[in-house]
Amino acid sequence: MTKLQVRAFLYQLGCFAILFISIQYLLARFTHLTGFWIPFTAFVVGTILSPKFQAAKTKDGEKLFMSWLFIKGIKEIG
């Protein structure tokens, strides 16, 4: 794995973890879900809402790109 691929993996993992923990807390606090349904629902919602990061080789070298549900198109990250 290249350095940018590792960075993309860590960004994606971090964003998912933040969303998963936040959603799990909100579901436990404000809904009547119990047991297995809280983490399962948090996983599904976190997977859908988290941004997707990918390292790709271009003619200018390797670059990091991000795609997200709330942003139109694909954005290049520094």
C-alpha positions as CSV (number, residue, x, y, z in Angstrom):
1,M,0.0,0.0,0.0
2,T,1.2,3.4,-0.8
3,K,1.3,6.4,1.6
4,L,-1.8,7.9,0.0
5,Q,-3.7,4.6,0.1
6,V,-3.0,4.4,3.8
7,R,-4.1,8.0,4.3
8,A,-7.4,7.3,2.4
9,F,-8.0,4.3,4.6
10,L,-7.4,6.2,7.8
11,Y,-9.6,9.1,6.7
12,Q,-12.4,6.8,5.8
13,L,-12.1,4.8,9.0
14,G,-12.0,8.0,11.1
15,C,-15.0,9.5,9.4
16,F,-17.0,6.3,9.8
17,A,-16.0,5.9,13.4
18,I,-17.1,9.4,14.3
19,L,-20.4,8.9,12.6
20,F,-21.0,5.4,14.0
21,I,-20.3,6.4,17.6
22,S,-22.4,9.6,17.3
23,I,-25.3,7.8,15.7
24,Q,-25.2,5.0,18.2
25,Y,-25.3,7.4,21.1
26,L,-28.2,9.3,19.5
27,L,-30.2,6.1,18.8
28,A,-29.7,4.9,22.3
29,R,-30.6,8.2,23.8
30,F,-33.6,9.2,21.7
31,T,-35.2,6.0,20.3
32,H,-36.7,2.9,21.8
33,L,-34.4,0.6,20.0
34,T,-32.7,-2.0,22.2
35,G,-30.0,-4.7,21.9
36,F,-28.6,-5.6,18.5
37,W,-30.7,-3.0,16.6
38,I,-28.8,0.1,18.0
39,P,-25.3,-0.9,16.6
40,F,-26.8,-2.4,13.4
41,T,-28.8,0.7,12.6
42,A,-25.8,2.9,13.4
43,F,-23.6,0.8,11.1
44,V,-26.0,1.1,8.2
45,V,-26.6,4.8,8.6
46,G,-22.8,5.5,9.1
47,T,-21.9,3.5,6.0
48,I,-24.4,5.5,3.9
49,L,-23.5,8.9,5.3
50,S,-19.7,8.6,5.6
51,P,-17.5,10.1,2.8
52,K,-15.6,7.8,0.5
53,F,-11.8,8.4,0.0
54,Q,-9.7,6.8,-2.7
55,A,-6.1,7.2,-3.9
56,A,-5.8,7.1,-7.7
57,K,-2.8,7.2,-10.0
58,T,-3.1,10.1,-12.6
59,K,-0.7,11.3,-15.2
60,D,0.4,14.0,-12.6
61,G,1.1,11.3,-10.0
62,E,-0.9,9.7,-7.2
63,K,-3.7,11.9,-5.8
64,L,-6.3,11.5,-3.1
65,F,-10.0,11.9,-4.0
66,M,-13.2,12.2,-1.9
67,S,-16.8,11.5,-2.8
68,W,-19.7,12.3,-0.4
69,L,-23.4,12.2,-0.5
70,F,-23.8,15.9,0.4
71,I,-21.2,17.2,-2.1
72,K,-21.8,17.1,-5.9
73,G,-19.1,15.3,-7.8
74,I,-15.7,14.1,-6.8
75,K,-13.3,16.5,-5.0
76,E,-9.5,16.3,-5.0
77,I,-7.9,16.4,-1.5
78,G,-4.5,18.2,-1.2
